[in-house]
Amino acid sequence: MAEEKTILLTQEAYDKLKQELAYREGEYRDEITERIATARAEGDLSENGGYQAAREEQGKNEGRINELIVKLRNTKILEAPEAGTVGNGSVVTLDLAGNEMVYVLGSRDIAVATEYDVISPESPIGAAIIGAKKGDTVSYKTPNGREISVTVKDSQPLS
């Protein structure tokens, strides 16, 4: 069995995923079951597109439910570092090749609770900036082998 990885989420992201799980396990699951029953009542299932579509949707929903259960079970609520230091849960303003960009550093699942794009701490740029302080310039190697410098213009805890 594959090792389950800890997922770092803000409390808000955790709560949104928990809401999605409740919806999928309750109301949405019941809605799909109703569509399957309605399609089944129409007869000949081998040529019933509505039945096939509903069964496919049921499979996707059950897969997402399982994914959410695992994520929520393995979640650790992160505490962002203090302002000025980059860490998981930081909103980071970067100067990258003269372009100012704002990101959140953390798991892609944080995206459900923020309007910012997310940088994974395991990505080359994420690994380079983690622990950096406001004003620091760090460099990282891109997958194609290019060395790129980036300056941390600001870092604030995600609220």
C-alpha positions, 0 to 999 in steps of 0.5 A: 500500500502506498504511503499516505502523505500529510496534507497541509491545509488552512482551517478554511480549506479543511472546512470547505473540503469537509462541506464537499464531502458531506454534500457528496455523501448526502444530497448528491449521492441521493440525487444520483441514486434517484436518476439511476432508479428513474432510468432503470424504470424505463426498461432495457438498460443496454441502450439506456444512455441516461442509466449509463451516464448516471452509473458513470457519475455515481462511480466518479462521485464515490471516487471523489468521496474516497479521495476526500476521506483520505485527504481529510484523515491525513490533514494537518492544519497549518500555521503560517509563519510570521510576516516576512518569512516564507513557509507553508501557508504564506502569501508570497509576493515574488519578483520573477524576471521583473514580473511581480507575482503573488502566490500561496505556498502550500498544498494545491488543496489550499486553492479551494479557500483562496483566490491566489495561485498555489505553489507546492513546497515540493516544486523547484521554486517552492523548495527554493523560497521556503524559509527565505525572508522578505528581501532575499534573492534565491535561485532555483533550477528549472526542470530544463536545467535553467537557473532562475533567480527570484526575489521575495518582495513580501510574505504574509500569513494566509488569513 
